[in-house]
């Protein structure tokens, strides 16, 4: 008897939800065409040693990273900007990349020089070009390695 009453209540609730439109069949829309964006970037090493050691003037081990999907690549062709000790480059990003950042090392000569944070920024849907600038600083992490952390300085989308 209890089971019959419970079944009737469930059916009545289901009918009411369908009648009011609360419970309806939702058509799943197909995703929009994949968007590929181009990154135009500048990466600057902030803590430059002007006393003669030029190994930290420009970033080394420069990589572009994305998430959503997770992806990274070594930057190939760069243009040096001597006035600011920075590199400029362009990189095609994977389809529908949700975030982009850079990884670099701005130090040289230590036993351990490691990249740190990447300064990720989101990429709005439908973006064709991301123009961004990152500044990177290196410091020691006790008790050993030197780590370069990059932070986003400016970004624009078109």
GUSEPA-15342 format. One record per residue: x, y, z of N, C-alpha, C in turn; residue in three letters; residue number from 0. Coordinates in Angstrom, 3 decimals. Each point is the difference from the previous one (the first is absolute). Layout:
N
n.X,n.Y,n.Z,ca.X,ca.Y,ca.Z,c.X,c.Y,c.Z,aa,i
X,Y,Z,X,Y,Z,X,Y,Z,ALA,NUM
...
END
This chain:
158
n.X,n.Y,n.Z,ca.X,ca.Y,ca.Z,c.X,c.Y,c.Z,aa,i
0.820,-1.182,0.000,-0.820,1.182,0.000,0.870,1.255,0.000,UNK,0
1.055,-0.016,0.847,0.903,1.151,0.065,0.719,0.216,-1.332,UNK,1
0.428,-1.127,-0.628,0.712,0.080,-1.270,-0.900,0.565,-1.094,UNK,2
-1.266,-0.365,-0.011,-0.942,0.497,-1.006,-0.208,1.495,0.184,UNK,3
-0.166,0.429,1.240,-0.202,1.415,0.285,1.243,0.821,-0.403,UNK,4
1.209,-0.518,0.298,1.243,0.681,-0.365,0.140,0.101,-1.513,UNK,5
-0.332,-1.074,-0.707,0.085,0.004,-1.457,-0.953,1.034,-0.580,UNK,6
-1.226,0.094,0.559,-0.966,0.995,-0.485,0.522,1.417,0.219,UNK,7
0.622,0.237,1.149,0.529,1.327,0.295,1.120,0.373,-0.980,UNK,8
0.884,-0.958,-0.275,1.103,0.249,-0.941,-0.551,0.312,-1.385,UNK,9
-1.005,-0.784,-0.441,-0.603,0.245,-1.311,-0.711,1.352,-0.042,UNK,10
-0.693,0.351,1.065,-0.694,1.283,0.054,0.999,1.151,-0.026,UNK,11
1.099,-0.138,0.741,1.025,1.039,0.012,0.641,0.130,-1.379,UNK,12
0.295,-1.121,-0.639,0.577,0.024,-1.342,-0.928,0.665,-0.996,UNK,13
-1.292,-0.318,0.080,-0.986,0.617,-0.903,-0.071,1.503,0.223,UNK,14
0.033,0.411,1.257,-0.062,1.432,0.308,1.230,0.722,-0.520,UNK,15
1.156,-0.603,0.154,1.230,0.638,-0.484,0.011,0.116,-1.520,UNK,16
-0.462,-1.030,-0.692,-0.067,0.058,-1.462,-1.018,1.040,-0.437,UNK,17
-1.134,0.052,0.668,-1.050,0.952,-0.364,0.451,1.441,0.205,UNK,18
0.794,0.255,1.014,0.449,1.370,0.250,1.269,0.345,-0.763,UNK,19
0.576,-0.962,-0.662,1.199,0.265,-0.788,1.281,-0.065,0.805,UNK,20
-0.089,-0.322,1.275,1.200,-0.081,0.825,0.852,-1.186,-0.434,UNK,21
-0.646,-1.094,-0.298,0.710,-1.180,-0.451,-0.312,-0.176,-1.478,UNK,22
0.984,0.188,-0.827,-0.202,-0.153,-1.440,1.251,-0.593,-0.615,UNK,23
-0.143,-0.450,-1.186,1.133,-0.563,-0.717,0.815,1.156,-0.568,UNK,24
1.275,0.002,0.306,0.881,1.067,-0.457,0.807,-0.520,-1.177,UNK,25
-0.051,0.722,-1.092,0.797,-0.372,-1.162,1.413,0.510,0.214,UNK,26
0.958,-0.869,-0.163,1.390,0.392,0.171,0.469,0.622,-1.303,UNK,27
0.465,1.246,0.105,0.473,0.668,-1.210,1.420,-0.430,-0.295,UNK,28
0.332,-0.033,-1.255,1.356,-0.363,-0.379,0.915,1.183,0.273,UNK,29
1.253,-0.259,0.369,0.905,1.094,0.310,0.267,0.855,-1.231,UNK,30
0.328,1.253,0.252,0.331,0.902,-1.098,1.295,-0.469,-0.644,UNK,31
0.264,0.516,-1.173,1.230,-0.357,-0.690,1.196,0.363,0.875,UNK,32
1.015,-0.845,-0.025,1.186,0.225,0.817,0.664,1.314,-0.391,UNK,33
0.463,0.725,1.008,0.657,1.274,-0.217,1.481,-0.144,0.297,UNK,34
0.818,0.422,-0.932,1.434,0.003,0.197,0.446,1.445,0.142,UNK,35
0.678,0.312,1.090,0.479,1.360,0.227,1.513,0.054,-0.198,UNK,36
0.485,1.200,-0.300,1.427,0.248,-0.117,0.407,0.870,1.180,UNK,37
1.070,-0.369,0.646,0.552,0.770,1.106,1.145,0.859,-0.517,UNK,38
-0.091,1.307,0.212,1.111,0.920,-0.241,0.486,0.429,1.372,UNK,39
1.219,-0.387,0.355,0.441,0.162,1.382,1.334,0.707,0.114,UNK,40
0.173,0.632,1.160,1.280,0.571,0.414,0.294,-0.562,1.383,UNK,41
1.222,-0.490,0.181,0.422,-0.529,1.293,1.267,0.740,0.409,UNK,42
-0.046,0.601,1.193,1.073,0.848,0.492,0.554,-0.555,1.307,UNK,43
1.316,-0.066,0.105,0.655,-0.364,1.258,0.227,1.284,0.780,UNK,44
-0.598,0.084,1.189,0.073,1.238,0.780,1.286,0.164,0.797,UNK,45
0.506,-1.070,0.574,1.193,0.153,0.831,1.255,-0.261,-0.829,UNK,46
0.411,1.032,-0.723,1.147,-0.087,-0.891,1.251,0.423,0.769,UNK,47
1.063,-0.778,-0.175,1.287,0.303,0.616,0.794,0.856,-0.987,UNK,48
0.095,1.294,0.275,0.688,0.905,-0.918,1.507,0.053,0.230,UNK,49
0.524,-0.828,0.877,1.430,0.073,0.310,0.841,-0.896,-0.893,UNK,50
-0.501,-0.386,-1.113,0.813,-0.740,-0.956,-0.489,-1.397,-0.311,UNK,51
-0.737,-0.652,0.906,-0.490,-1.345,-0.255,-1.300,0.111,-0.794,UNK,52
0.051,-0.329,-1.290,-1.158,0.184,-0.878,-0.861,-1.252,-0.116,UNK,53
0.298,-1.046,0.758,-0.771,-1.234,-0.123,-1.444,0.165,0.430,UNK,54
-0.302,1.017,0.795,-1.372,0.184,0.449,-0.691,1.177,-0.680,UNK,55
0.604,0.535,-1.042,-0.624,1.133,-0.685,-1.250,-0.406,-0.752,UNK,56
0.022,-1.185,-0.594,-1.139,-0.477,-0.786,-0.487,-1.324,0.571,UNK,57
-1.301,-0.262,-0.127,-0.514,-1.282,0.511,0.530,-1.174,-0.808,UNK,58
0.274,-1.083,0.680,0.388,-1.235,-0.683,-1.041,-1.059,0.335,UNK,59
0.047,-1.101,-0.734,-0.968,-1.068,0.239,-1.428,0.480,-0.157,UNK,60
-0.218,0.931,-0.901,-1.309,0.646,-0.168,-1.016,-0.989,-0.558,UNK,61
-1.123,-0.135,0.712,-1.082,-0.904,-0.414,-1.328,0.718,0.095,UNK,62
-0.918,-0.379,-0.884,-1.388,0.454,0.070,-0.804,-1.171,0.545,UNK,63
-0.854,0.287,0.979,-0.823,-1.052,0.607,-1.463,0.399,-0.094,UNK,64
-0.866,-0.977,-0.167,-1.443,0.237,0.030,-0.641,-1.032,0.906,UNK,65
-1.187,0.320,0.452,-0.810,-0.991,0.691,-1.377,0.046,-0.625,UNK,66
-0.673,-1.101,0.094,-1.323,-0.160,-0.624,0.085,0.159,-1.511,UNK,67
0.744,-0.781,-0.730,0.736,-1.210,0.341,1.403,0.312,0.526,UNK,68
0.567,-0.971,0.732,1.348,0.146,0.520,0.990,-0.245,-1.130,UNK,69
0.903,0.979,-0.191,0.912,-0.063,-1.141,1.170,0.921,0.282,UNK,70
1.178,-0.315,-0.496,1.126,0.924,0.077,0.941,-0.269,-1.157,UNK,71
0.741,1.034,-0.371,0.977,-0.130,-1.060,1.142,0.973,0.237,UNK,72
1.163,-0.378,-0.458,1.144,0.899,0.055,-0.169,1.035,-1.096,UNK,73
0.262,1.253,0.339,-0.100,1.079,-0.979,1.203,-0.097,-0.924,UNK,74
-0.260,0.030,-1.299,1.074,-0.148,-0.971,0.671,1.310,-0.349,UNK,75
-0.653,0.784,-0.789,0.580,1.232,-0.515,-0.396,1.186,0.871,UNK,76
0.992,0.722,0.508,-0.250,1.167,0.837,0.752,1.197,-0.565,UNK,77
-0.499,1.177,0.327,0.666,1.249,-0.373,0.429,0.690,1.287,UNK,78
1.285,0.311,0.099,0.516,0.667,1.189,-0.314,1.485,-0.055,UNK,79
-0.336,0.565,1.157,-0.224,1.438,0.152,1.067,0.479,1.000,UNK,80
1.172,0.443,-0.509,1.109,0.347,0.895,-0.314,1.093,1.015,UNK,81
-0.833,0.950,-0.351,-0.294,1.109,0.919,-0.659,-0.482,1.283,UNK,82
-0.773,-1.079,-0.081,-0.710,-0.501,1.180,0.462,-1.390,0.432,UNK,83
0.980,-0.556,-0.691,0.481,-1.353,0.299,-1.147,-1.004,-0.033,UNK,84
-0.842,0.115,-1.009,-1.142,-0.901,-0.111,0.024,-0.702,-1.350,UNK,85
-0.816,-1.027,-0.108,-0.216,-0.710,-1.253,-1.441,0.202,-0.431,UNK,86
-0.208,0.122,-1.296,-1.340,0.020,-0.577,-0.125,-1.202,-0.915,UNK,87
-1.205,-0.572,-0.059,-0.232,-1.146,-0.873,-1.495,-0.146,-0.257,UNK,88
-0.322,-0.798,-1.002,-1.376,-0.384,-0.305,-0.092,-1.509,0.046,UNK,89
-1.129,-0.489,0.488,-0.202,-1.444,0.114,-1.464,-0.323,-0.237,UNK,90
-0.273,-0.945,-0.883,-1.362,-0.475,-0.202,-0.351,-0.924,1.160,UNK,91
-1.157,0.247,0.590,-0.447,-0.790,1.151,-0.902,-1.141,-0.467,UNK,92
-0.133,-1.039,0.797,-0.874,-1.106,-0.398,-1.469,0.441,-0.018,UNK,93
-0.805,-0.755,-0.738,-1.433,0.297,-0.096,-0.626,0.140,1.374,UNK,94
-0.799,1.034,0.139,-0.790,0.239,1.214,0.812,0.032,1.284,UNK,95
1.229,0.540,-0.049,0.792,0.162,1.221,-0.753,0.949,0.932,UNK,96
-0.141,-0.378,1.246,-0.744,0.816,0.953,0.870,0.984,0.757,UNK,97
1.283,-0.324,0.170,0.939,0.839,0.732,1.358,-0.075,-0.678,UNK,98
0.793,1.064,0.141,1.351,-0.015,-0.550,0.938,0.698,0.983,UNK,99
1.225,-0.482,0.046,1.026,0.591,0.839,1.364,-0.324,-0.568,UNK,100
1.051,0.502,0.642,1.358,-0.293,-0.440,0.824,-0.523,1.166,UNK,101
0.987,-0.768,-0.360,0.947,-0.545,0.955,1.385,0.382,-0.500,UNK,102
0.859,0.473,0.895,1.333,0.436,-0.411,0.962,-0.128,1.169,UNK,103
1.287,0.102,-0.327,1.052,0.088,1.007,0.755,1.289,-0.265,UNK,104
0.079,0.854,1.006,0.682,1.289,-0.143,1.219,0.075,0.899,UNK,105
0.737,-1.061,0.073,1.227,0.001,0.786,0.968,-0.965,-0.653,UNK,106
1.225,0.159,0.307,0.996,-0.901,-0.554,1.166,-0.129,0.952,UNK,107
0.622,-1.145,-0.024,1.188,-0.183,0.796,-0.215,-0.635,1.354,UNK,108
-1.241,-0.209,0.418,-0.243,-0.677,1.262,-0.022,-1.496,-0.251,UNK,109
0.149,-0.761,1.051,-0.019,-1.446,-0.172,-1.375,-0.473,-0.463,UNK,110
-1.065,0.612,0.547,-1.357,-0.377,-0.383,-0.781,1.260,-0.346,UNK,111
-0.375,0.155,-1.259,-0.842,1.100,-0.466,-1.271,-0.616,-0.561,UNK,112
-1.134,0.309,0.625,-1.249,-0.664,-0.356,-1.089,1.003,-0.353,UNK,113
-0.895,-0.379,-0.923,-1.174,0.856,-0.257,-1.027,-0.191,1.114,UNK,114
-0.751,1.057,0.279,-1.039,-0.066,1.033,-1.368,0.278,-0.576,UNK,115
-0.690,0.987,0.554,-1.372,0.288,-0.428,-0.032,0.578,-1.409,UNK,116
-1.137,-0.194,-0.672,-0.116,0.332,-1.422,-0.863,1.215,-0.292,UNK,117
-0.656,0.571,0.981,-0.825,1.186,-0.242,-1.124,-0.263,-0.983,UNK,118
-0.759,-1.068,0.206,-1.095,-0.352,-0.911,-1.054,1.105,-0.078,UNK,119
-0.529,0.188,-1.202,-1.130,0.901,-0.207,-1.047,-0.739,-0.822,UNK,120
-1.255,0.300,0.238,-1.063,-0.681,-0.740,-0.115,0.584,-1.398,UNK,121
-0.506,-0.825,-0.908,-0.223,0.421,-1.389,-1.501,-0.059,-0.247,UNK,122
-0.642,1.151,-0.232,-1.444,-0.005,-0.249,-0.343,-0.787,-1.274,UNK,123
-1.166,-0.599,-0.018,-0.457,-0.745,-1.176,-0.038,0.927,-1.206,UNK,124
0.369,-0.517,-1.148,-0.044,0.768,-1.235,1.203,0.897,-0.227,UNK,125
1.002,-0.066,0.861,1.197,0.833,-0.140,0.873,-0.537,-1.120,UNK,126
0.471,0.909,-0.852,0.912,-0.382,-1.078,1.447,0.333,0.314,UNK,127
0.222,1.121,0.693,1.359,0.430,0.322,0.062,0.403,1.475,UNK,128
0.991,-0.534,0.697,0.293,0.390,1.381,1.332,0.746,-0.044,UNK,129
0.004,1.240,0.459,1.232,0.778,0.085,0.288,0.203,1.479,UNK,130
1.127,-0.548,0.476,0.268,0.013,1.435,1.465,0.251,0.290,UNK,131
0.234,0.509,1.208,1.350,0.261,0.471,0.153,-0.611,1.392,UNK,132
1.101,-0.723,0.194,0.308,-0.598,1.293,1.322,0.553,0.512,UNK,133
0.081,0.197,1.293,1.240,0.368,0.662,0.417,-1.143,0.899,UNK,134
1.275,-0.344,-0.050,0.492,-1.142,0.761,1.120,0.431,0.938,UNK,135
-0.042,-0.508,1.221,1.018,0.311,1.004,0.507,-1.290,0.615,UNK,136
1.289,-0.001,0.311,0.644,-1.182,0.554,0.468,0.277,1.420,UNK,137
-0.134,-0.993,0.838,0.498,0.111,1.363,0.328,-1.359,0.566,UNK,138
0.828,-0.016,1.032,0.341,-1.283,0.618,-1.143,-0.514,0.851,UNK,139
-0.133,-1.300,0.021,-0.967,-0.667,0.861,0.813,-0.847,0.959,UNK,140
-0.059,0.349,1.278,0.813,-0.696,0.994,-0.395,-1.465,0.055,UNK,141
0.885,-0.918,0.016,1.432,0.118,0.171,0.787,-0.106,-1.303,UNK,142
-0.653,0.059,-1.168,0.821,-0.293,-1.163,-0.289,0.694,-1.301,UNK,143
-1.045,-0.390,-0.723,-0.105,0.428,-1.399,-0.360,1.484,-0.152,UNK,144
0.262,0.499,-1.179,-0.449,1.328,-0.411,-1.210,-0.227,-0.897,UNK,145
-1.087,0.700,0.266,-1.253,-0.221,-0.726,-0.439,1.297,-0.659,UNK,146
-0.390,-0.101,-1.268,-0.504,1.155,-0.745,-1.522,-0.083,-0.053,UNK,147
-0.670,0.997,0.557,-1.446,0.091,-0.042,-0.400,1.098,-0.982,UNK,148
-0.916,-0.313,-0.892,-0.474,0.956,-0.992,-1.419,0.442,0.364,UNK,149
-0.250,1.289,-0.165,-1.343,0.527,0.274,-0.473,0.836,-1.186,UNK,150
-1.266,-0.069,-0.251,-0.606,0.728,-1.108,0.036,1.502,0.308,UNK,151
0.477,0.803,-0.951,0.063,1.440,0.183,-1.111,0.723,-0.764,UNK,152
-0.293,-0.487,-1.194,-1.086,0.595,-0.794,-0.507,-1.034,-0.989,UNK,153
-1.265,0.167,-0.398,-0.586,-0.918,-0.978,-1.124,0.702,-0.733,UNK,154
-0.146,-0.306,-1.271,-1.140,0.469,-0.782,-0.401,-1.115,-0.956,UNK,155
-1.269,0.058,-0.422,-0.556,-1.057,-0.844,-0.663,0.627,-1.224,UNK,156
0.087,-0.683,-1.121,-0.742,0.440,-1.187,-0.427,-1.216,-0.798,UNK,157
END
